[in-house]
Amino acid sequence: KLLCIGIILLFVVSFGCTEKEQDETNTPAPETTNPPETTVAPNNPPVAKFSMFPEDPRDTQKITFKNESTDPDDDPLRFEWYVDEEYNCACFSISEKLSEGEHTVRLVAKDVNGNKDEYELKFYVSGTFIKEDVSELVLRREEVGMWSLVADEYLGENSYHTVLENGENRIECTVEKYDTVEDAENKFKEYFVMTFPYPTIGNETTYEENDVIHVIFRYGNLICKISINTNLEDAILYSKIWGAKLNQVG
């Protein structure tokens, strides 16, 4: 009888252990979740830029270089200025007086992350503008009435041409892009009531060894070439007054 009871107890204990092992085996493992991926936007480099005023500077004239640099990420920027490849300063903008000749100004913009950009500008500084009394050197307004008409023609394609002479002096003019001859003539009349010096075209004059200087002007659509009998000394003065480059030929 005791033997039967022991066998029954052993069976119950064995069955309970087996059932527990099966429960542990069938329990699903907890799921693992990966953290969401995050992407960091790249930092963009700055954009270096500056403007110059005046655009056509002259010798000893104060030139202002205005910083117009930007950064796409609004990062704080540091600056380095170089004038003719020599370090100038770390200022925001600069002002300089430069001598006659070609010059180079370079701006380096850097952000806090080490990104940088450069902007370079090459330009020419002209000689000092000489303000002198040139009343004896230029054609006087009252002399215009003494000029004789040599050629007067409509060239077609909205272009009109005329040539006037006064002794050894010669004026040759062409009006472009006008619909009628009358429009062109009105432009001539408007031109000849102006006072010297007239605005130049091409910014240059040409002096020949036979004592003739050729100066080309533009006034609106009027292109005018004036040949004046003069000497080299006066030709040099002409070029300085008109801010023009002087060519010598012949």
Residue frames as qw, qx, qy, qz and C-alpha x, y, z in Angstrom:
[[0.000, 0.884, 0.467, 0.000, 0.00, 0.00, 0.00],
 [0.292, -0.806, 0.124, 0.499, 2.80, 2.40, 0.89],
 [0.445, -0.113, 0.609, 0.647, 4.49, 1.47, -2.38],
 [0.249, 0.640, 0.639, 0.347, 1.41, 2.50, -4.38],
 [0.124, -0.947, -0.218, 0.200, 1.19, 5.86, -2.62],
 [0.416, -0.584, 0.347, 0.605, 4.92, 6.56, -3.39],
 [0.409, 0.195, 0.666, 0.592, 4.47, 5.76, -7.05],
 [0.111, 0.832, 0.522, 0.154, 1.48, 8.12, -7.27],
 [0.260, -0.891, -0.004, 0.371, 3.40, 10.99, -5.60],
 [0.462, -0.323, 0.516, 0.646, 6.39, 10.49, -7.92],
 [0.332, 0.476, 0.671, 0.461, 4.09, 10.63, -10.96],
 [0.029, -0.931, -0.361, 0.042, 2.45, 13.86, -9.77],
 [0.350, -0.761, 0.207, 0.506, 5.81, 15.58, -9.13],
 [0.456, -0.068, 0.631, 0.624, 7.20, 14.46, -12.51],
 [0.248, 0.670, 0.624, 0.318, 4.11, 15.67, -14.36],
 [0.139, -0.946, -0.190, 0.222, 4.26, 19.08, -12.63],
 [0.400, -0.573, 0.382, 0.605, 7.93, 19.60, -13.59],
 [0.412, 0.203, 0.691, 0.559, 7.28, 18.59, -17.17],
 [0.129, 0.832, 0.523, 0.135, 4.35, 21.01, -17.44],
 [0.248, -0.884, 0.019, 0.396, 6.47, 23.87, -15.99],
 [0.439, -0.307, 0.546, 0.644, 9.27, 23.16, -18.47],
 [0.325, 0.489, 0.685, 0.432, 6.77, 23.21, -21.34],
 [0.020, -0.938, -0.333, 0.096, 5.35, 26.58, -20.14],
 [0.332, -0.740, 0.253, 0.528, 8.84, 28.09, -19.97],
 [0.442, -0.029, 0.670, 0.595, 9.67, 26.70, -23.41],
 [0.224, 0.626, 0.662, 0.345, 6.47, 28.06, -25.01],
 [0.128, -0.859, -0.232, 0.437, 6.75, 31.60, -23.52],
 [0.583, 0.693, 0.143, 0.401, 7.59, 34.01, -26.42],
 [0.552, -0.182, -0.114, 0.806, 10.72, 36.15, -26.05],
 [0.047, 0.836, 0.258, -0.483, 10.10, 39.91, -25.63],
 [0.600, 0.675, 0.238, 0.357, 10.39, 41.90, -28.88],
 [0.473, -0.432, 0.042, 0.767, 13.40, 44.25, -29.25],
 [0.345, 0.891, 0.289, 0.058, 12.84, 47.67, -30.89],
 [0.604, 0.085, 0.071, 0.789, 15.65, 49.61, -32.56],
 [0.061, -0.679, -0.212, 0.701, 15.82, 53.39, -31.92],
 [0.548, 0.787, 0.282, 0.001, 14.67, 55.50, -34.92],
 [0.652, 0.093, 0.177, 0.731, 17.44, 56.62, -37.26],
 [0.011, -0.926, -0.156, 0.344, 18.20, 60.34, -37.13],
 [0.659, 0.405, 0.201, 0.601, 19.91, 62.23, -39.99],
 [0.287, -0.708, -0.074, 0.641, 21.92, 65.38, -39.35],
 [0.510, 0.839, 0.171, 0.082, 21.68, 67.96, -42.11],
 [0.705, 0.073, 0.007, 0.706, 25.11, 68.98, -43.45],
 [0.168, -0.799, -0.129, 0.562, 26.33, 72.45, -42.59],
 [0.589, 0.708, 0.255, 0.294, 26.51, 74.67, -45.65],
 [0.540, -0.094, -0.010, 0.837, 29.47, 76.94, -46.37],
 [0.057, 0.744, 0.227, -0.626, 29.02, 80.72, -46.38],
 [0.553, 0.634, 0.370, 0.396, 28.73, 82.78, -49.55],
 [0.389, -0.476, 0.002, 0.789, 31.35, 85.54, -49.69],
 [0.320, 0.690, 0.445, 0.473, 30.42, 88.74, -51.56],
 [0.229, -0.623, -0.189, 0.723, 31.18, 92.45, -51.48],
 [0.412, 0.812, 0.333, 0.246, 30.47, 95.53, -53.60],
 [0.515, -0.156, 0.019, 0.842, 32.75, 98.44, -54.46],
 [0.126, 0.921, 0.346, 0.128, 31.95, 102.17, -54.55],
 [0.570, 0.577, -0.083, -0.579, 32.74, 104.08, -56.66],
 [0.922, 0.206, 0.325, 0.040, 32.82, 101.51, -59.46],
 [0.676, 0.567, -0.002, 0.471, 35.40, 103.53, -61.44],
 [0.513, -0.793, -0.070, 0.321, 37.76, 104.85, -58.76],
 [0.454, 0.802, -0.180, 0.343, 40.54, 107.37, -59.30],
 [0.608, 0.176, -0.465, 0.619, 43.96, 107.82, -57.73],
 [0.105, 0.097, -0.504, 0.852, 43.83, 108.93, -54.02],
 [0.556, -0.288, -0.192, -0.756, 40.03, 108.58, -54.03],
 [0.385, -0.200, 0.770, -0.469, 38.49, 106.78, -51.04],
 [0.556, 0.031, -0.699, -0.447, 37.09, 103.40, -52.14],
 [0.571, -0.234, 0.544, -0.569, 34.56, 101.57, -49.96],
 [0.405, 0.081, -0.883, -0.220, 34.24, 97.77, -50.10],
 [0.606, -0.237, 0.264, -0.712, 30.89, 96.84, -48.55],
 [0.068, -0.121, 0.987, -0.078, 30.61, 93.31, -47.16],
 [0.691, 0.044, -0.103, -0.715, 27.51, 91.49, -48.46],
 [0.268, 0.181, -0.946, 0.010, 28.40, 87.94, -47.37],
 [0.749, -0.241, 0.043, -0.616, 25.67, 85.54, -46.20],
 [0.040, -0.225, 0.965, -0.129, 25.41, 82.10, -44.57],
 [0.533, -0.193, -0.627, -0.534, 22.59, 79.65, -45.49],
 [0.601, -0.366, -0.691, 0.167, 22.54, 78.33, -41.89],
 [0.246, -0.891, -0.040, -0.379, 22.78, 81.77, -40.27],
 [0.814, -0.280, -0.202, 0.468, 26.07, 80.79, -38.67],
 [0.181, -0.935, 0.109, 0.284, 28.20, 83.64, -37.31],
 [0.790, 0.509, 0.020, 0.341, 30.97, 84.53, -39.75],
 [0.469, -0.679, 0.196, 0.530, 34.55, 85.74, -39.49],
 [0.591, 0.800, 0.086, 0.058, 36.21, 87.71, -42.27],
 [0.589, -0.411, 0.301, 0.627, 39.66, 88.26, -43.72],
 [0.446, 0.882, 0.065, -0.137, 40.41, 91.02, -46.23],
 [0.672, -0.198, 0.373, 0.609, 43.38, 90.94, -48.61],
 [0.332, 0.907, 0.007, -0.260, 44.40, 93.93, -50.75],
 [0.496, 0.713, -0.495, -0.036, 46.81, 93.03, -53.56],
 [0.853, 0.019, -0.512, 0.095, 47.33, 89.65, -51.82],
 [0.252, 0.240, -0.601, 0.720, 48.46, 91.28, -48.56],
 [0.331, -0.552, -0.746, 0.173, 46.40, 90.73, -45.40],
 [0.031, -0.563, -0.069, -0.823, 44.50, 93.88, -44.51],
 [0.279, -0.226, 0.562, -0.746, 42.23, 93.22, -41.52],
 [0.063, -0.273, -0.959, 0.032, 39.38, 91.12, -40.09],
 [0.244, 0.223, 0.218, -0.918, 36.90, 94.00, -40.41],
 [0.530, 0.490, 0.653, -0.229, 33.34, 93.66, -41.66],
 [0.545, 0.783, 0.221, 0.202, 33.86, 96.25, -44.44],
 [0.584, -0.352, 0.108, 0.724, 36.91, 98.30, -45.45],
 [0.323, 0.940, 0.094, -0.056, 37.78, 101.61, -47.11],
 [0.719, -0.209, 0.276, 0.603, 41.02, 102.19, -49.00],
 [0.283, 0.893, -0.150, -0.318, 42.84, 104.83, -51.04],
 [0.831, -0.005, 0.441, 0.340, 44.76, 103.10, -53.82],
 [0.114, -0.579, 0.392, 0.706, 47.26, 104.43, -56.34],
 [0.632, 0.534, -0.222, -0.515, 46.80, 104.43, -60.10],
 [0.181, 0.360, -0.901, -0.163, 46.99, 100.96, -61.65],
 [0.724, -0.155, -0.568, -0.358, 45.41, 97.49, -61.41],
 [0.241, -0.365, 0.690, -0.577, 44.45, 96.16, -57.98],
 [0.585, -0.179, -0.762, -0.211, 42.91, 93.03, -56.48],
 [0.383, -0.344, 0.496, -0.699, 40.76, 92.84, -53.34],
 [0.555, -0.072, -0.816, -0.148, 39.83, 89.44, -51.90],
 [0.532, -0.400, 0.335, -0.667, 37.41, 88.61, -49.08],
 [0.411, 0.023, -0.910, 0.049, 37.48, 85.28, -47.19],
 [0.611, -0.376, 0.117, -0.687, 34.36, 84.41, -45.16],
 [0.358, 0.099, -0.913, 0.169, 34.51, 81.55, -42.58],
 [0.669, -0.511, -0.185, -0.507, 31.79, 80.06, -40.38],
 [0.499, -0.602, 0.527, -0.332, 32.20, 78.46, -36.92],
 [0.946, -0.007, 0.317, -0.072, 32.35, 74.96, -38.47],
 [0.498, -0.403, 0.562, 0.523, 35.42, 75.68, -40.56],
 [0.546, 0.566, 0.547, 0.286, 33.58, 76.12, -43.87],
 [0.156, -0.614, 0.094, 0.768, 34.75, 79.04, -45.97],
 [0.562, 0.663, 0.432, 0.240, 34.23, 80.85, -49.27],
 [0.367, -0.382, 0.156, 0.834, 36.19, 83.54, -51.15],
 [0.405, 0.837, 0.364, 0.041, 35.22, 86.45, -53.38],
 [0.502, -0.308, 0.239, 0.772, 37.79, 88.35, -55.46],
 [0.361, 0.886, 0.283, -0.063, 37.47, 91.54, -57.48],
 [0.561, -0.101, 0.256, 0.781, 40.04, 92.95, -59.90],
 [0.195, 0.924, 0.327, -0.024, 39.74, 96.57, -60.99],
 [0.562, 0.285, 0.050, 0.775, 41.73, 99.50, -62.33],
 [0.218, -0.808, -0.268, 0.477, 42.29, 102.82, -60.57],
 [0.491, 0.719, 0.203, 0.449, 42.56, 105.71, -63.03],
 [0.433, 0.114, -0.195, 0.873, 44.79, 108.75, -62.65],
 [0.063, -0.521, -0.458, 0.717, 43.71, 111.82, -60.71],
 [0.282, 0.763, 0.523, 0.254, 41.01, 113.81, -62.45],
 [0.362, -0.140, -0.006, 0.922, 42.59, 117.16, -63.36],
 [0.117, 0.862, 0.488, -0.075, 40.24, 120.14, -63.13],
 [0.367, -0.279, 0.192, 0.866, 41.89, 122.80, -65.25],
 [0.360, 0.704, 0.117, -0.601, 40.68, 125.71, -67.33],
 [0.503, 0.048, 0.725, 0.468, 40.41, 124.26, -70.82],
 [0.372, 0.780, 0.311, -0.397, 38.50, 127.11, -72.42],
 [0.190, 0.754, -0.436, -0.453, 41.35, 127.69, -74.87],
 [0.185, -0.287, 0.916, 0.211, 41.71, 124.00, -75.72],
 [0.363, 0.361, 0.857, -0.055, 38.19, 122.86, -76.53],
 [0.075, 0.385, 0.565, 0.726, 35.85, 123.87, -79.32],
 [0.143, 0.166, 0.371, -0.902, 33.78, 126.85, -78.22],
 [0.369, 0.509, 0.741, -0.236, 30.02, 126.67, -78.47],
 [0.319, 0.782, 0.045, -0.534, 29.88, 129.74, -80.75],
 [0.034, -0.473, 0.722, 0.503, 32.20, 128.03, -83.25],
 [0.473, 0.231, 0.850, -0.016, 29.58, 125.42, -84.10],
 [0.465, 0.764, 0.301, -0.330, 27.78, 127.84, -86.40],
 [0.141, 0.770, -0.474, -0.404, 30.97, 128.25, -88.46],
 [0.459, -0.151, 0.858, 0.174, 31.08, 124.58, -89.39],
 [0.508, 0.354, -0.389, -0.682, 30.22, 123.65, -92.97],
 [0.848, 0.048, 0.449, -0.277, 28.21, 120.55, -93.83],
 [0.036, 0.481, -0.782, -0.395, 30.28, 118.08, -95.86],
 [0.297, -0.079, -0.910, -0.277, 28.05, 114.99, -95.82],
 [0.458, 0.018, 0.440, -0.772, 24.46, 114.54, -94.79],
 [0.518, 0.095, -0.713, -0.463, 22.75, 111.23, -95.51],
 [0.793, -0.212, 0.319, -0.473, 20.30, 108.65, -94.25],
 [0.031, 0.431, -0.893, -0.125, 22.06, 105.29, -94.16],
 [0.743, -0.101, -0.519, -0.409, 18.95, 103.16, -93.79],
 [0.679, -0.214, -0.663, 0.230, 18.33, 100.65, -91.03],
 [0.419, -0.872, -0.252, -0.028, 17.42, 103.58, -88.76],
 [0.643, -0.374, 0.056, 0.665, 20.88, 105.14, -89.06],
 [0.270, 0.945, 0.147, 0.115, 21.71, 108.73, -90.01],
 [0.734, -0.172, 0.074, 0.653, 25.16, 110.15, -90.81],
 [0.197, 0.970, 0.079, 0.120, 26.57, 113.66, -91.08],
 [0.716, -0.086, -0.028, 0.692, 30.02, 115.25, -91.41],
 [0.021, 0.994, 0.103, 0.038, 30.92, 118.87, -90.60],
 [0.726, 0.081, -0.060, 0.680, 34.24, 120.65, -91.10],
 [0.116, -0.991, -0.047, 0.040, 35.73, 123.89, -89.82],
 [0.076, 0.829, -0.552, -0.037, 39.15, 124.50, -91.30],
 [0.358, 0.366, -0.858, 0.048, 41.32, 121.58, -90.26],
 [0.334, -0.055, 0.775, -0.534, 38.82, 120.39, -87.67],
 [0.466, -0.036, -0.703, -0.536, 36.26, 117.75, -88.55],
 [0.491, -0.054, 0.645, -0.583, 33.16, 116.36, -86.83],
 [0.443, 0.049, -0.777, -0.446, 31.68, 113.09, -88.04],
 [0.429, -0.071, 0.621, -0.652, 28.49, 111.85, -86.38],
 [0.379, -0.105, -0.829, -0.398, 26.14, 108.92, -86.75],
 [0.541, -0.143, 0.401, -0.725, 22.74, 108.56, -85.13],
 [0.223, 0.023, -0.961, -0.162, 21.52, 104.98, -84.68],
 [0.114, -0.394, -0.896, 0.169, 18.10, 103.44, -84.05],
 [0.223, 0.414, 0.234, -0.851, 15.94, 106.39, -85.06],
 [0.536, 0.470, 0.701, -0.026, 12.86, 105.88, -87.23],
 [0.422, 0.850, 0.278, 0.150, 13.04, 109.11, -89.22],
 [0.532, 0.358, -0.061, 0.765, 15.61, 111.62, -90.41],
 [0.223, -0.760, -0.055, -0.607, 13.74, 114.31, -88.48],
 [0.805, -0.589, -0.069, -0.003, 14.27, 112.42, -85.23],
 [0.810, -0.009, -0.022, 0.586, 17.97, 112.18, -86.01],
 [0.259, 0.586, 0.035, 0.767, 18.24, 115.89, -86.83],
 [0.486, -0.778, -0.069, -0.392, 16.55, 116.78, -83.55],
 [0.873, -0.402, -0.048, 0.271, 19.12, 114.69, -81.73],
 [0.609, 0.289, 0.004, 0.739, 21.92, 116.60, -83.47],
 [0.083, -0.738, -0.059, -0.667, 20.40, 119.92, -82.41],
 [0.727, -0.671, -0.064, -0.131, 20.14, 118.70, -78.83],
 [0.872, -0.109, -0.038, 0.476, 23.75, 117.54, -78.95],
 [0.488, 0.407, 0.025, 0.772, 25.22, 120.80, -80.23],
 [0.259, -0.801, -0.014, -0.539, 23.69, 122.96, -77.51],
 [0.847, -0.469, -0.150, 0.200, 25.64, 120.97, -74.91],
 [0.029, -0.913, 0.399, -0.074, 28.86, 122.29, -73.40],
 [0.694, 0.339, -0.597, 0.216, 32.17, 120.48, -73.37],
 [0.052, 0.305, -0.898, -0.314, 33.34, 118.03, -72.32],
 [0.779, 0.013, -0.262, -0.570, 30.87, 115.61, -73.87],
 [0.804, -0.293, 0.491, -0.164, 30.46, 112.08, -72.47],
 [0.136, 0.536, -0.768, -0.323, 32.92, 109.66, -74.05],
 [0.961, 0.091, 0.042, -0.259, 32.36, 106.28, -75.63],
 [0.888, 0.270, -0.257, 0.271, 35.02, 103.60, -75.36],
 [0.550, -0.815, 0.068, 0.167, 36.82, 105.84, -72.87],
 [0.681, -0.233, 0.319, 0.616, 39.76, 106.59, -75.12],
 [0.316, 0.897, -0.073, -0.302, 41.26, 109.18, -77.40],
 [0.847, 0.134, 0.272, 0.437, 43.78, 108.71, -80.19],
 [0.033, -0.900, 0.191, 0.390, 46.60, 111.14, -80.92],
 [0.844, 0.410, 0.160, 0.305, 48.49, 111.03, -84.21],
 [0.592, -0.321, 0.097, 0.733, 51.97, 112.41, -84.79],
 [0.231, 0.401, 0.379, 0.801, 50.62, 114.84, -87.38],
 [0.018, 0.054, 0.364, -0.930, 49.09, 116.80, -84.48],
 [0.555, -0.226, -0.364, -0.713, 45.54, 115.51, -84.76],
 [0.173, -0.047, 0.862, -0.473, 43.54, 114.07, -81.86],
 [0.480, -0.223, -0.637, -0.560, 40.46, 111.92, -82.44],
 [0.217, -0.032, 0.712, -0.667, 37.88, 111.81, -79.66],
 [0.340, -0.275, -0.787, -0.436, 34.79, 109.60, -79.81],
 [0.284, -0.050, 0.478, -0.830, 31.66, 110.60, -77.87],
 [0.189, -0.388, -0.866, -0.252, 28.27, 109.05, -77.28],
 [0.247, 0.060, 0.333, -0.908, 25.15, 111.01, -76.43],
 [0.752, 0.237, 0.319, -0.527, 22.07, 108.81, -76.33],
 [0.851, 0.270, 0.431, 0.134, 22.02, 107.03, -79.68],
 [0.398, 0.904, -0.153, 0.036, 24.32, 109.65, -81.19],
 [0.829, -0.242, 0.174, 0.474, 27.88, 108.49, -81.82],
 [0.262, 0.963, -0.050, 0.031, 30.24, 111.35, -82.62],
 [0.803, -0.103, 0.085, 0.580, 33.90, 111.32, -83.63],
 [0.070, 0.995, -0.009, -0.064, 35.65, 114.69, -83.41],
 [0.789, 0.133, 0.023, 0.600, 39.05, 115.29, -84.98],
 [0.154, -0.983, -0.035, 0.090, 40.85, 118.33, -83.55],
 [0.624, 0.563, -0.248, 0.481, 44.13, 119.84, -84.68],
 [0.531, -0.823, 0.148, -0.134, 46.31, 119.95, -81.56],
 [0.324, 0.608, -0.692, 0.215, 49.71, 119.02, -80.13],
 [0.633, -0.075, -0.756, 0.151, 50.75, 116.12, -77.91],
 [0.118, 0.028, -0.579, 0.806, 50.82, 118.21, -74.75],
 [0.487, -0.009, 0.083, -0.870, 47.23, 119.35, -75.25],
 [0.712, -0.006, -0.608, -0.350, 46.21, 115.82, -76.30],
 [0.418, -0.037, -0.797, 0.435, 47.47, 114.51, -72.96],
 [0.156, 0.056, 0.414, -0.895, 45.45, 117.18, -71.19],
 [0.618, -0.008, -0.339, -0.709, 42.38, 116.27, -73.27],
 [0.648, -0.054, -0.757, -0.056, 42.65, 112.64, -72.20],
 [0.236, -0.081, -0.705, 0.664, 42.96, 113.58, -68.52],
 [0.333, 0.033, 0.144, -0.931, 40.01, 115.95, -68.67],
 [0.734, 0.026, -0.334, -0.591, 37.80, 113.33, -70.31],
 [0.669, -0.345, 0.609, -0.250, 39.13, 110.54, -68.11],
 [0.892, 0.418, -0.036, -0.169, 40.15, 108.67, -71.25],
 [0.773, -0.264, 0.413, 0.402, 43.03, 106.40, -72.16],
 [0.265, 0.833, -0.262, -0.409, 45.36, 108.10, -74.63],
 [0.866, 0.149, 0.391, 0.275, 46.55, 106.12, -77.66],
 [0.016, 0.770, -0.364, -0.524, 49.42, 107.32, -79.83],
 [0.807, 0.309, 0.470, 0.180, 49.69, 106.21, -83.46],
 [0.461, 0.886, -0.030, 0.041, 51.62, 107.24, -86.54]]
